[in-house]
Amino acid sequence: MGLLMSKINNLKVKTEKRVADSISWHPNVISTLKLMLSIPIILLLLFPNSITGYSSYAIVFAFVIFGLLDYLDGVIAKHHDQETVFGRYFDRITDYPLLLVLGYLAIGMVPAILIALKIILDAILLYLYARYKYYSYNRLRTGIHYLTLFILLINALQINSPFLNTQLATNILILSSFVNSIIIAIHLGWLKKKYIADSLSFGNLLCGVIAIYMAYLGKLEFSILFLLTGALFDGLDGFAARKYGSTRFGVYSDDIADGFTYGVAPAIALMIHFYQVDANLLVDGLIIGSIYIIFTISRLVYFTLNKENADPNYFQGAPSTLGGIVVLSSCNIFKDHVTLIALFIGIACILMVSLNSQYRHIGRLLQNIQLKRRLLVPGILLVLSLTVIGHADWLIIGLFSLVMAYGLAPILLIFYRLFQKIPQTDGNNQA
């Protein structure tokens, strides 16, 4: 594994260096091109009468190039050692014209207070960046920033996408403000490093609350999105705890957040879904949801009590994240087929308490072999492409299939090994 990690890291470095060496332009030139590209995008957005369906997708393509130029700027500056104080500021400032225009156009589609808060917090971050030159969490901030801009752009262009709508724009603005507030609090000294993990656990818990609210609105696809976002916060709080330390309450806050987001929230969403489909199904929802909560909490309690003796790279029994995804995605896929929903939830419950089965920790695996950065950009582009053209349902089916395959793989492997141990007899012995 160590050799594989080294080879992949070397390949990444060589690839970025090859890209940087193939472009002779200074990073500031790249930033200038980025700023120039934003001008036609802004003009078309401010004068929408000239926009057709074809030009709408051309603007989306131009925005993707805009983000690619931002990536190239950083790669070239890093590998050519051309990073300057002016370059850092200039690169950041080139994002703001597009942000201001998209924020202006979003007024009326999303709460104006969220637009104002996004712009104010970004301005504070720019000030801190200018004053202290460097700050951490830049990739996280940049990723959420560009995701926010992309969703606002889709709504400004009125592209018909069932997933990238104003509700998602509102939710992402809330998430962006939350993350930016944490970063600002850390740099102003309001949030000590040992409280970072607890703050991220709170973010996980908040995602569970929003997932329930999305189910109440009848938008299970958003419930799934926020469960996955909660899983991201869950992974980050573990990383923060290992890097910066944590408080006494840290372990409990993580467990409470996991129990709520992966156990209670999916169960309540299930009950709400059953009631919305048919009020007579509420009792079925209460029974199935209660059983699921019992299994999930039991699995989390066992995990907590045995955390010190467990291998951090593996789970004993399927992780509770799997259960939450199965509950929400099966409701979205099978709608009112209670038997099928109950069947897959039952399978998820059994997998979670199959404590003799070991499941690879996907987050640690990707972190160890340093695949996250390489997979993140193409993965986000694939997901965004499918959602823009209205195939969010296929994404959910794909996620459900991957999760079930991950959950069943160790069980199938056990059966395969048992089959291999069965003595094989040929025709002569049988005779």
DRENMARKE-802475 format. One record per residue (C-alpha): residue number from 0; residue in one letter; y, x, z. Coordinates in Angstrom, 2 decimals, padded with zeros to 5 digits. Each point is the difference from the previous one (the first is absolute). Layout:
// DRENMARKE-802475
k = NUM, r = A, py = Y, px = X, pz = Z
...
// end
This chain:
// DRENMARKE-802475
k = 0, r = M, py = 000.00, px = 000.00, pz = 000.00
k = 1, r = G, py = 002.38, px = 002.82, pz = 000.83
k = 2, r = L, py = -000.61, px = 001.59, pz = -003.43
k = 3, r = L, py = 000.58, px = -003.35, pz = -001.72
k = 4, r = M, py = 003.24, px = -000.50, pz = 001.96
k = 5, r = S, py = 001.21, px = 003.44, pz = -001.05
k = 6, r = K, py = -000.84, px = -000.58, pz = -003.68
k = 7, r = I, py = 001.74, px = -003.37, pz = -000.13
k = 8, r = N, py = 003.10, px = 001.34, pz = 001.76
k = 9, r = N, py = 000.13, px = 002.96, pz = -002.37
k = 10, r = L, py = -000.39, px = -002.35, pz = -002.97
k = 11, r = K, py = 002.90, px = -002.12, pz = 001.27
k = 12, r = V, py = 002.23, px = 003.03, pz = 000.49
k = 13, r = K, py = -000.92, px = 001.41, pz = -003.42
k = 14, r = T, py = 000.62, px = -003.35, pz = -001.71
k = 15, r = E, py = 003.44, px = -000.39, pz = 001.56
k = 16, r = K, py = 000.83, px = 003.63, pz = -000.81
k = 17, r = R, py = -001.12, px = -000.53, pz = -003.61
k = 18, r = V, py = 002.23, px = -003.06, pz = -000.22
k = 19, r = A, py = 002.93, px = 001.87, pz = 001.52
k = 20, r = D, py = -000.50, px = 003.03, pz = -002.28
k = 21, r = S, py = -000.12, px = -002.23, pz = -003.09
k = 22, r = I, py = 003.51, px = -001.37, pz = 000.75
k = 23, r = S, py = 002.80, px = 002.54, pz = -000.09
k = 24, r = W, py = 002.76, px = -002.38, pz = 001.10
k = 25, r = H, py = 001.71, px = 000.42, pz = 003.35
k = 26, r = P, py = -000.79, px = -002.74, pz = 002.58
k = 27, r = N, py = 003.66, px = -001.10, pz = -000.08
k = 28, r = V, py = -000.36, px = -000.66, pz = -003.73
k = 29, r = I, py = -002.99, px = -002.22, pz = 000.75
k = 30, r = S, py = 002.07, px = -001.87, pz = 002.60
k = 31, r = T, py = 002.78, px = -000.41, pz = -002.58
k = 32, r = L, py = -002.48, px = -001.49, pz = -002.48
k = 33, r = K, py = -001.18, px = -002.31, pz = 002.74
k = 34, r = L, py = 003.58, px = -001.15, pz = 000.64
k = 35, r = M, py = 000.64, px = -000.46, pz = -003.74
k = 36, r = L, py = -003.19, px = -002.07, pz = -000.35
k = 37, r = S, py = 001.15, px = -002.30, pz = 002.77
k = 38, r = I, py = 003.20, px = -000.89, pz = -001.93
k = 39, r = P, py = -001.63, px = -002.07, pz = -002.81
k = 40, r = I, py = -002.32, px = -001.61, pz = 002.58
k = 41, r = I, py = 003.01, px = -001.04, pz = 002.08
k = 42, r = L, py = 001.98, px = -001.26, pz = -003.03
k = 43, r = L, py = -002.90, px = -002.13, pz = -001.21
k = 44, r = L, py = -000.48, px = -001.41, pz = 003.50
k = 45, r = L, py = 003.71, px = -000.88, pz = 000.33
k = 46, r = F, py = 000.08, px = -001.64, pz = -003.46
k = 47, r = P, py = -003.31, px = -001.91, pz = -000.07
k = 48, r = N, py = 000.83, px = -002.04, pz = -003.14
k = 49, r = S, py = -001.09, px = 002.95, pz = -002.12
k = 50, r = I, py = -003.38, px = 000.28, pz = 001.72
k = 51, r = T, py = -003.08, px = -001.40, pz = -001.75
k = 52, r = G, py = -003.61, px = 000.01, pz = 001.13
k = 53, r = Y, py = -000.58, px = 003.23, pz = -001.92
k = 54, r = S, py = 003.03, px = 001.76, pz = 001.46
k = 55, r = S, py = -000.99, px = -001.11, pz = 003.53
k = 56, r = Y, py = -003.18, px = 002.06, pz = -000.20
k = 57, r = A, py = 001.97, px = 002.83, pz = -001.62
k = 58, r = I, py = 002.24, px = 000.04, pz = 003.08
k = 59, r = V, py = -003.08, px = 000.12, pz = 002.24
k = 60, r = F, py = -001.30, px = 002.93, pz = -002.07
k = 61, r = A, py = 003.38, px = 001.73, pz = 000.31
k = 62, r = F, py = -000.17, px = -000.45, pz = 003.78
k = 63, r = V, py = -003.45, px = 001.67, pz = 000.03
k = 64, r = I, py = 001.53, px = 002.94, pz = -001.92
k = 65, r = F, py = 002.84, px = -000.02, pz = 002.56
k = 66, r = G, py = -002.55, px = 000.47, pz = 002.79
k = 67, r = L, py = -001.90, px = 002.65, pz = -001.98
k = 68, r = L, py = 003.20, px = 002.01, pz = -000.44
k = 69, r = D, py = 000.53, px = -000.15, pz = 003.77
k = 70, r = Y, py = -003.52, px = 001.43, pz = 000.48
k = 71, r = L, py = 000.59, px = 002.76, pz = -002.59
k = 72, r = D, py = 003.29, px = 000.91, pz = 001.67
k = 73, r = G, py = -001.81, px = 000.75, pz = 003.25
k = 74, r = V, py = -002.91, px = 001.86, pz = -001.62
k = 75, r = I, py = 002.28, px = 002.25, pz = -002.07
k = 76, r = A, py = 002.30, px = 000.75, pz = 002.94
k = 77, r = K, py = -002.98, px = 000.89, pz = 002.18
k = 78, r = H, py = -001.90, px = 002.24, pz = -002.41
k = 79, r = H, py = 003.04, px = 001.71, pz = -001.52
k = 80, r = D, py = 001.68, px = 000.42, pz = 003.39
k = 81, r = Q, py = 003.13, px = -001.69, pz = -001.38
k = 82, r = E, py = 000.66, px = -002.42, pz = 002.84
k = 83, r = T, py = 003.66, px = 000.02, pz = 001.04
k = 84, r = V, py = 002.09, px = -002.00, pz = 002.47
k = 85, r = F, py = 001.89, px = -001.66, pz = -002.87
k = 86, r = G, py = -003.27, px = -000.71, pz = -001.82
k = 87, r = R, py = -001.49, px = -001.80, pz = 002.97
k = 88, r = Y, py = 003.08, px = -002.20, pz = 000.42
k = 89, r = F, py = 000.36, px = -000.62, pz = -003.74
k = 90, r = D, py = -003.64, px = -001.03, pz = -000.32
k = 91, r = R, py = 000.34, px = -002.52, pz = 002.83
k = 92, r = I, py = 003.35, px = -001.42, pz = -001.20
k = 93, r = T, py = -001.42, px = -000.78, pz = -003.47
k = 94, r = D, py = -002.13, px = -002.75, pz = 001.60
k = 95, r = Y, py = 002.96, px = -001.93, pz = 001.42
k = 96, r = P, py = 001.65, px = -001.53, pz = -003.10
k = 97, r = L, py = -003.23, px = -001.78, pz = -000.91
k = 98, r = L, py = -000.57, px = -001.01, pz = 003.63
k = 99, r = L, py = 003.49, px = -001.52, pz = 000.27
k = 100, r = V, py = -000.33, px = -001.95, pz = -003.25
k = 101, r = L, py = -003.48, px = -001.31, pz = 000.81
k = 102, r = G, py = 001.19, px = -000.92, pz = 003.48
k = 103, r = Y, py = 002.95, px = -001.91, pz = -001.46
k = 104, r = L, py = -002.29, px = -001.88, pz = -002.43
k = 105, r = A, py = -002.48, px = -000.79, pz = 002.76
k = 106, r = I, py = 002.57, px = -001.94, pz = 002.05
k = 107, r = G, py = -001.11, px = -003.61, pz = -000.12
k = 108, r = M, py = -003.63, px = 000.96, pz = -000.65
k = 109, r = V, py = -000.57, px = 001.74, pz = 003.33
k = 110, r = P, py = 002.02, px = -000.16, pz = 003.26
k = 111, r = A, py = 003.28, px = 001.86, pz = -000.47
k = 112, r = I, py = -000.31, px = 001.51, pz = 003.48
k = 113, r = L, py = -003.12, px = 001.90, pz = -001.10
k = 114, r = I, py = 001.80, px = 001.39, pz = -003.06
k = 115, r = A, py = 002.94, px = 001.12, pz = 002.16
k = 116, r = L, py = -002.35, px = 001.52, pz = 002.59
k = 117, r = K, py = -001.90, px = 001.92, pz = -002.69
k = 118, r = I, py = 003.23, px = 001.47, pz = -001.44
k = 119, r = I, py = 001.45, px = 000.83, pz = 003.43
k = 120, r = L, py = -003.17, px = 001.72, pz = 001.22
k = 121, r = D, py = -000.30, px = 001.98, pz = -003.24
k = 122, r = A, py = 003.61, px = 001.10, pz = 000.38
k = 123, r = I, py = -000.71, px = 001.16, pz = 003.57
k = 124, r = L, py = -003.04, px = 001.94, pz = -001.23
k = 125, r = L, py = 002.11, px = 001.65, pz = -002.68
k = 126, r = Y, py = 002.55, px = 001.01, pz = 002.65
k = 127, r = L, py = -002.75, px = 001.45, pz = 002.22
k = 128, r = Y, py = -001.46, px = 001.78, pz = -003.01
k = 129, r = A, py = 003.43, px = 001.47, pz = -000.82
k = 130, r = R, py = 000.60, px = 001.06, pz = 003.59
k = 131, r = Y, py = -003.42, px = 001.38, pz = 000.93
k = 132, r = K, py = -001.06, px = 001.02, pz = -003.54
k = 133, r = Y, py = -003.66, px = -000.76, pz = 000.53
k = 134, r = Y, py = -001.97, px = -002.75, pz = 001.64
k = 135, r = S, py = -003.65, px = -001.00, pz = 000.09
k = 136, r = Y, py = -001.67, px = -003.18, pz = -001.24
k = 137, r = N, py = 001.69, px = 000.40, pz = -003.42
k = 138, r = R, py = -003.10, px = -001.01, pz = -001.97
k = 139, r = L, py = -000.46, px = -003.13, pz = 002.07
k = 140, r = R, py = 003.68, px = -000.95, pz = -000.35
k = 141, r = T, py = 000.05, px = 000.77, pz = -003.72
k = 142, r = G, py = -003.19, px = -001.96, pz = -000.67
k = 143, r = I, py = 001.27, px = -003.13, pz = 001.76
k = 144, r = H, py = 003.45, px = 000.44, pz = -001.57
k = 145, r = Y, py = -001.35, px = 000.06, pz = -003.56
k = 146, r = L, py = -002.37, px = -002.87, pz = 000.73
k = 147, r = T, py = 002.99, px = -002.03, pz = 001.23
k = 148, r = L, py = 002.03, px = 000.84, pz = -003.10
k = 149, r = F, py = -002.92, px = -000.91, pz = -002.28
k = 150, r = I, py = -000.56, px = -003.42, pz = 001.56
k = 151, r = L, py = 003.74, px = -000.78, pz = -000.04
k = 152, r = L, py = 000.06, px = 001.04, pz = -003.67
k = 153, r = I, py = -002.89, px = -002.33, pz = -000.89
k = 154, r = N, py = 001.79, px = -002.90, pz = 001.68
k = 155, r = A, py = 003.36, px = 000.85, pz = -001.59
k = 156, r = L, py = -001.67, px = -000.03, pz = -003.44
k = 157, r = Q, py = -001.69, px = -003.33, pz = 000.87
k = 158, r = I, py = -003.35, px = 001.31, pz = -001.20
k = 159, r = N, py = -002.61, px = -002.64, pz = 000.71
k = 160, r = S, py = -002.31, px = 001.67, pz = 002.51
k = 161, r = P, py = -001.81, px = -002.13, pz = 002.61
k = 162, r = F, py = -000.15, px = 002.93, pz = 002.41
k = 163, r = L, py = 003.20, px = 002.02, pz = -000.41
k = 164, r = N, py = 002.27, px = -002.88, pz = 000.96
k = 165, r = T, py = 002.95, px = -000.51, pz = 002.32
k = 166, r = Q, py = -002.26, px = -000.47, pz = 003.02
k = 167, r = L, py = -001.48, px = 003.44, pz = -000.49
k = 168, r = A, py = 003.49, px = 001.42, pz = -000.58
k = 169, r = T, py = 001.08, px = -001.44, pz = 003.36
k = 170, r = N, py = -003.06, px = 001.41, pz = 001.77
k = 171, r = I, py = 000.40, px = 003.45, pz = -001.53
k = 172, r = L, py = 003.68, px = 000.06, pz = 000.99
k = 173, r = I, py = -001.04, px = -000.76, pz = 003.60
k = 174, r = L, py = -002.60, px = 002.78, pz = -000.14
k = 175, r = S, py = 002.50, px = 002.44, pz = -001.52
k = 176, r = S, py = 002.56, px = -000.77, pz = 002.70
k = 177, r = F, py = -002.63, px = 000.46, pz = 002.70
k = 178, r = V, py = -001.12, px = 003.41, pz = -001.31
k = 179, r = N, py = 003.57, px = 001.21, pz = -000.60
k = 180, r = S, py = 001.00, px = -001.10, pz = 003.51
k = 181, r = I, py = -002.85, px = 002.02, pz = 001.51
k = 182, r = I, py = 001.02, px = 003.11, pz = -002.01
k = 183, r = I, py = 003.65, px = -000.39, pz = 001.05
k = 184, r = A, py = -000.97, px = -000.54, pz = 003.66
k = 185, r = I, py = -002.10, px = 003.18, pz = -000.07
k = 186, r = H, py = 002.82, px = 002.14, pz = -001.43
k = 187, r = L, py = 002.64, px = -001.39, pz = 002.33
k = 188, r = G, py = -002.23, px = 000.74, pz = 002.97
k = 189, r = W, py = -000.41, px = -003.66, pz = 000.95
k = 190, r = L, py = -003.71, px = 000.12, pz = -000.63
k = 191, r = K, py = -001.90, px = 002.89, pz = 001.52
k = 192, r = K, py = -002.86, px = 001.41, pz = -002.01
k = 193, r = K, py = -002.60, px = -001.23, pz = 002.46
k = 194, r = Y, py = 001.15, px = -003.58, pz = -000.68
k = 195, r = I, py = -000.47, px = 000.26, pz = -003.77
k = 196, r = A, py = -003.67, px = -000.96, pz = 000.19
k = 197, r = D, py = 000.80, px = -003.06, pz = 002.15
k = 198, r = S, py = 002.71, px = -001.07, pz = -002.46
k = 199, r = L, py = -002.46, px = 000.21, pz = -002.87
k = 200, r = S, py = -002.52, px = -002.02, pz = 002.02
k = 201, r = F, py = 002.70, px = -002.63, pz = 000.46
k = 202, r = G, py = 000.46, px = 000.04, pz = -003.78
k = 203, r = N, py = -003.72, px = -000.67, pz = -000.34
k = 204, r = L, py = 000.27, px = -002.93, pz = 002.41
k = 205, r = L, py = 003.06, px = -001.33, pz = -001.86
k = 206, r = C, py = -001.98, px = 000.05, pz = -003.25
k = 207, r = G, py = -002.64, px = -002.18, pz = 001.66
k = 208, r = V, py = 002.67, px = -002.53, pz = 001.00
k = 209, r = I, py = 001.40, px = -000.07, pz = -003.54
k = 210, r = A, py = -003.52, px = -000.41, pz = -001.41
k = 211, r = I, py = -000.40, px = -003.18, pz = 002.07
k = 212, r = Y, py = 003.38, px = -001.27, pz = -001.17
k = 213, r = M, py = -000.96, px = 000.66, pz = -003.63
k = 214, r = A, py = -003.20, px = -002.01, pz = 000.49
k = 215, r = Y, py = 002.09, px = -002.83, pz = 001.45
k = 216, r = L, py = 002.06, px = 000.05, pz = -003.21
k = 217, r = G, py = -003.24, px = -000.20, pz = -001.99
k = 218, r = K, py = 000.34, px = 003.53, pz = -001.39
k = 219, r = L, py = -003.22, px = 001.74, pz = 000.95
k = 220, r = E, py = 000.64, px = 002.79, pz = -002.50
k = 221, r = F, py = 002.98, px = 001.05, pz = 002.13
k = 222, r = S, py = -002.14, px = -000.23, pz = 003.13
k = 223, r = I, py = -002.36, px = 002.52, pz = -001.59
k = 224, r = L, py = 002.93, px = 002.23, pz = -000.97
k = 225, r = F, py = 001.32, px = 000.09, pz = 003.56
k = 226, r = L, py = -003.44, px = 000.60, pz = 001.47
k = 227, r = L, py = -000.23, px = 003.06, pz = -002.28
k = 228, r = T, py = 003.52, px = 001.02, pz = 001.05
k = 229, r = G, py = -001.11, px = -000.32, pz = 003.62
k = 230, r = A, py = -002.94, px = 002.27, pz = -000.81
k = 231, r = L, py = 002.49, px = 002.53, pz = -001.39
k = 232, r = F, py = 001.99, px = -000.12, pz = 003.26
k = 233, r = D, py = -003.30, px = 000.31, pz = 001.89
k = 234, r = G, py = -000.82, px = 003.20, pz = -001.84
k = 235, r = L, py = 003.50, px = 001.38, pz = 000.47
k = 236, r = D, py = 000.03, px = -000.69, pz = 003.75
k = 237, r = G, py = -003.18, px = 002.05, pz = 000.41
k = 238, r = F, py = 001.53, px = 002.85, pz = -001.98
k = 239, r = A, py = 003.23, px = -000.22, pz = 002.05
k = 240, r = A, py = -001.95, px = -000.01, pz = 003.28
k = 241, r = R, py = -001.89, px = 003.14, pz = -001.03
k = 242, r = K, py = 003.15, px = 001.78, pz = -001.18
k = 243, r = Y, py = 002.62, px = -001.10, pz = 002.53
k = 244, r = G, py = -002.04, px = -001.25, pz = 002.93
k = 245, r = S, py = 000.11, px = -003.49, pz = 001.46
k = 246, r = T, py = 000.74, px = -001.94, pz = 003.17
k = 247, r = R, py = -002.47, px = -001.33, pz = 002.53
k = 248, r = F, py = 000.29, px = -003.37, pz = -001.63
k = 249, r = G, py = -000.67, px = 001.53, pz = -003.42
k = 250, r = V, py = -003.76, px = -000.57, pz = -000.09
k = 251, r = Y, py = 000.38, px = -003.58, pz = 001.22
k = 252, r = S, py = 002.85, px = -000.81, pz = -002.41
k = 253, r = D, py = -002.14, px = 001.19, pz = -002.90
k = 254, r = D, py = -002.98, px = -002.07, pz = 001.16
k = 255, r = I, py = 002.14, px = -003.11, pz = 000.60
k = 256, r = A, py = 001.58, px = 000.31, pz = -003.44
k = 257, r = D, py = -003.41, px = 000.50, pz = -001.67
k = 258, r = G, py = -001.51, px = -002.92, pz = 001.87
k = 259, r = F, py = 002.81, px = -002.29, pz = -001.03
k = 260, r = T, py = 000.45, px = 001.12, pz = -003.62
k = 261, r = Y, py = -003.70, px = 000.34, pz = -000.90
k = 262, r = G, py = -001.44, px = -002.64, pz = 002.32
k = 263, r = V, py = 002.37, px = -002.73, pz = 001.15
k = 264, r = A, py = 002.30, px = -000.13, pz = -003.05
k = 265, r = P, py = -002.77, px = -000.41, pz = -002.64
k = 266, r = A, py = -001.73, px = -002.63, pz = 002.18
k = 267, r = I, py = 003.20, px = -002.04, pz = 000.40
k = 268, r = A, py = 000.70, px = 000.37, pz = -003.74
k = 269, r = L, py = -003.54, px = -001.31, pz = -000.65
k = 270, r = M, py = 000.58, px = -003.03, pz = 002.23
k = 271, r = I, py = 003.33, px = -000.74, pz = -001.69
k = 272, r = H, py = -001.59, px = 000.32, pz = -003.44
k = 273, r = F, py = -002.84, px = -002.40, pz = 000.87
k = 274, r = Y, py = 002.47, px = -002.51, pz = 001.41
k = 275, r = Q, py = 002.21, px = 000.22, pz = -003.10
k = 276, r = V, py = -003.01, px = -000.53, pz = -002.29
k = 277, r = D, py = -001.32, px = -002.94, pz = 002.02
k = 278, r = A, py = 001.02, px = -001.02, pz = 003.51
k = 279, r = N, py = -003.65, px = -000.88, pz = 000.69
k = 280, r = L, py = -000.90, px = 003.69, pz = -000.41
k = 281, r = L, py = 002.11, px = 001.03, pz = 003.00
k = 282, r = V, py = -003.01, px = -000.14, pz = 002.35
k = 283, r = D, py = -002.00, px = 002.23, pz = -002.38
k = 284, r = G, py = 002.93, px = 002.41, pz = -000.09
k = 285, r = L, py = 000.22, px = 000.07, pz = 003.80
k = 286, r = I, py = -003.72, px = 000.75, pz = 000.34
k = 287, r = I, py = -000.16, px = 002.68, pz = -002.70
k = 288, r = G, py = 003.32, px = 001.55, pz = 001.07
k = 289, r = S, py = -001.02, px = 000.13, pz = 003.68
k = 290, r = I, py = -003.32, px = 001.66, pz = -000.83
k = 291, r = Y, py = 001.79, px = 002.53, pz = -002.18
k = 292, r = I, py = 002.50, px = 000.83, pz = 002.79
k = 293, r = I, py = -002.84, px = 000.55, pz = 002.49
k = 294, r = F, py = -001.82, px = 002.39, pz = -002.34
k = 295, r = T, py = 003.19, px = 001.89, pz = -000.94
k = 296, r = I, py = 001.24, px = 000.43, pz = 003.57
k = 297, r = S, py = -003.49, px = 001.07, pz = 001.13
k = 298, r = R, py = -000.10, px = 002.62, pz = -002.76
k = 299, r = L, py = 003.48, px = 001.32, pz = 000.96
k = 300, r = V, py = -000.87, px = 000.12, pz = 003.72
k = 301, r = Y, py = -003.15, px = 001.99, pz = -000.78
k = 302, r = F, py = 001.98, px = 002.34, pz = -002.25
k = 303, r = T, py = 002.60, px = 000.57, pz = 002.75
k = 304, r = L, py = -002.57, px = 000.66, pz = 002.72
k = 305, r = N, py = -001.90, px = 002.50, pz = -002.16
k = 306, r = K, py = 002.99, px = 001.60, pz = -001.73
k = 307, r = E, py = -000.26, px = 003.32, pz = 001.84
k = 308, r = N, py = -003.65, px = 000.55, pz = -000.93
k = 309, r = A, py = 000.27, px = -001.23, pz = -003.59
k = 310, r = D, py = 000.45, px = 002.09, pz = -003.12
k = 311, r = P, py = 003.62, px = -000.67, pz = -001.12
k = 312, r = N, py = -001.07, px = 000.23, pz = -003.65
k = 313, r = Y, py = -002.45, px = -002.91, pz = 000.29
k = 314, r = F, py = -000.08, px = -003.55, pz = 001.36
k = 315, r = Q, py = -003.02, px = -001.37, pz = 001.83
k = 316, r = G, py = -000.27, px = -003.37, pz = -001.64
k = 317, r = A, py = 002.36, px = -001.22, pz = -002.71
k = 318, r = P, py = 003.70, px = 000.30, pz = 000.95
k = 319, r = S, py = 001.76, px = -003.19, pz = 001.04
k = 320, r = T, py = 002.37, px = 000.40, pz = -002.95
k = 321, r = L, py = -002.96, px = -000.93, pz = -002.22
k = 322, r = G, py = -000.48, px = -003.24, pz = 001.92
k = 323, r = G, py = 003.64, px = -001.03, pz = -000.35
k = 324, r = I, py = 000.00, px = 000.67, pz = -003.75
k = 325, r = V, py = -003.25, px = -001.95, pz = -000.47
k = 326, r = V, py = 001.37, px = -003.03, pz = 001.91
k = 327, r = L, py = 003.28, px = -000.23, pz = -001.91
k = 328, r = S, py = -001.31, px = 000.94, pz = -003.45
k = 329, r = S, py = -003.01, px = -002.36, pz = 000.22
k = 330, r = C, py = 002.37, px = -002.86, pz = 000.88
k = 331, r = N, py = 002.14, px = 000.91, pz = -003.01
k = 332, r = I, py = -002.96, px = 000.33, pz = -002.39
k = 333, r = F, py = -002.26, px = -002.86, pz = 001.11
k = 334, r = K, py = 002.78, px = -002.42, pz = 001.04
k = 335, r = D, py = -001.78, px = -003.07, pz = 001.48
k = 336, r = H, py = -003.62, px = 001.23, pz = -000.25
k = 337, r = V, py = -000.53, px = 000.20, pz = 003.75
k = 338, r = T, py = -003.64, px = 001.10, pz = -000.27
k = 339, r = L, py = 000.83, px = 003.06, pz = -002.13
k = 340, r = I, py = 002.95, px = 000.95, pz = 002.20
k = 341, r = A, py = -002.14, px = -000.31, pz = 003.13
k = 342, r = L, py = -002.80, px = 002.02, pz = -001.65
k = 343, r = F, py = 002.20, px = 003.00, pz = -000.80
k = 344, r = I, py = 001.76, px = -000.14, pz = 003.37
k = 345, r = G, py = -003.43, px = -000.02, pz = 001.64
k = 346, r = I, py = -001.01, px = 003.07, pz = -002.04
k = 347, r = A, py = 003.24, px = 001.74, pz = 001.04
k = 348, r = C, py = -000.66, px = -000.79, pz = 003.69
k = 349, r = I, py = -003.53, px = 001.43, pz = -000.23
k = 350, r = L, py = 001.25, px = 003.15, pz = -001.73
k = 351, r = M, py = 002.68, px = 000.54, pz = 002.67
k = 352, r = V, py = -002.58, px = -000.03, pz = 002.82
k = 353, r = S, py = -002.63, px = 002.02, pz = -001.91
k = 354, r = L, py = 000.72, px = 002.89, pz = 002.32
k = 355, r = N, py = -002.84, px = 002.18, pz = -001.30
k = 356, r = S, py = 001.65, px = 000.13, pz = -003.41
k = 357, r = Q, py = 002.61, px = 002.66, pz = -000.67
k = 358, r = Y, py = 002.99, px = -000.69, pz = -002.23
k = 359, r = R, py = 002.17, px = 002.76, pz = -001.38
k = 360, r = H, py = 003.61, px = -000.20, pz = 001.16
k = 361, r = I, py = 001.71, px = -000.44, pz = -003.39
k = 362, r = G, py = 003.45, px = 001.03, pz = 001.26
k = 363, r = R, py = -001.31, px = 003.23, pz = 001.52
k = 364, r = L, py = -002.08, px = 000.69, pz = -003.11
k = 365, r = L, py = 003.00, px = -000.29, pz = -002.32
k = 366, r = Q, py = 002.12, px = 002.00, pz = 002.42
k = 367, r = N, py = -002.59, px = 002.74, pz = 000.31
k = 368, r = I, py = -000.50, px = 000.48, pz = -003.72
k = 369, r = Q, py = 003.69, px = -000.59, pz = -000.68
k = 370, r = L, py = -000.58, px = -002.75, pz = -002.56
k = 371, r = K, py = 002.62, px = -002.36, pz = 001.42
k = 372, r = R, py = 002.94, px = 001.40, pz = -001.89
k = 373, r = R, py = -001.93, px = 000.16, pz = -003.28
k = 374, r = L, py = -001.34, px = -003.55, pz = 000.29
k = 375, r = L, py = 003.10, px = -001.65, pz = 001.45
k = 376, r = V, py = 002.23, px = -000.06, pz = -003.09
k = 377, r = P, py = -002.63, px = -001.12, pz = -002.58
k = 378, r = G, py = -001.37, px = -002.50, pz = 002.52
k = 379, r = I, py = 003.43, px = -001.54, pz = 000.62
k = 380, r = L, py = 000.73, px = -000.10, pz = -003.74
k = 381, r = L, py = -003.32, px = -001.76, pz = -000.68
k = 382, r = V, py = 000.57, px = -002.58, pz = 002.72
k = 383, r = L, py = 003.58, px = -000.66, pz = -001.06
k = 384, r = S, py = -001.03, px = -000.30, pz = -003.68
k = 385, r = L, py = -002.67, px = -002.58, pz = 000.80
k = 386, r = T, py = 002.30, px = -002.00, pz = 002.26
k = 387, r = V, py = 002.83, px = -000.02, pz = -002.55
k = 388, r = I, py = -002.26, px = -001.52, pz = -002.66
k = 389, r = G, py = -001.26, px = -002.58, pz = 002.47
k = 390, r = H, py = -003.44, px = 001.31, pz = 000.97
k = 391, r = A, py = 000.36, px = 000.12, pz = 003.79
k = 392, r = D, py = -003.19, px = -002.08, pz = 000.35
k = 393, r = W, py = -001.97, px = 002.69, pz = -001.79
k = 394, r = L, py = 001.40, px = 002.59, pz = 002.37
k = 395, r = I, py = -001.24, px = -002.04, pz = 002.94
k = 396, r = I, py = -003.44, px = -000.40, pz = -001.59
k = 397, r = G, py = -000.10, px = 003.74, pz = -000.65
k = 398, r = L, py = 001.02, px = 000.76, pz = 003.59
k = 399, r = F, py = -002.62, px = -002.43, pz = 001.34
k = 400, r = S, py = -002.71, px = 001.62, pz = -002.16
k = 401, r = L, py = 000.93, px = 003.52, pz = 001.08
k = 402, r = V, py = 000.05, px = -000.96, pz = 003.68
k = 403, r = M, py = -003.39, px = -001.73, pz = -000.21
k = 404, r = A, py = -001.47, px = 002.99, pz = -001.86
k = 405, r = Y, py = 001.39, px = 002.33, pz = 002.70
k = 406, r = G, py = -001.43, px = -002.23, pz = 002.74
k = 407, r = L, py = -003.47, px = -000.39, pz = -001.51
k = 408, r = A, py = -000.43, px = 003.60, pz = -001.20
k = 409, r = P, py = -001.34, px = 001.46, pz = 003.31
k = 410, r = I, py = -002.39, px = -002.94, pz = 000.45
k = 411, r = L, py = -001.35, px = 000.39, pz = -003.53
k = 412, r = L, py = -000.35, px = 003.74, pz = 000.56
k = 413, r = I, py = -002.12, px = -000.64, pz = 003.10
k = 414, r = F, py = -002.31, px = -002.29, pz = -001.96
k = 415, r = Y, py = -000.21, px = 002.56, pz = -002.81
k = 416, r = R, py = -001.03, px = 002.74, pz = 002.43
k = 417, r = L, py = -002.60, px = -002.27, pz = 001.57
k = 418, r = F, py = -001.39, px = -000.80, pz = -003.44
k = 419, r = Q, py = -000.22, px = 003.72, pz = -000.78
k = 420, r = K, py = -002.17, px = 000.50, pz = 003.10
k = 421, r = I, py = -002.55, px = -002.65, pz = -001.05
k = 422, r = P, py = -003.14, px = 001.77, pz = -001.25
k = 423, r = Q, py = -000.47, px = -000.47, pz = -003.71
k = 424, r = T, py = -003.52, px = -000.70, pz = -001.29
k = 425, r = D, py = -001.18, px = 000.38, pz = -003.55
k = 426, r = G, py = -002.50, px = -002.12, pz = -001.89
k = 427, r = N, py = -002.96, px = 002.30, pz = 000.80
k = 428, r = N, py = 000.54, px = -000.26, pz = 003.74
k = 429, r = Q, py = 000.23, px = -003.76, pz = -000.24
k = 430, r = A, py = -003.26, px = -000.08, pz = -001.87
// end
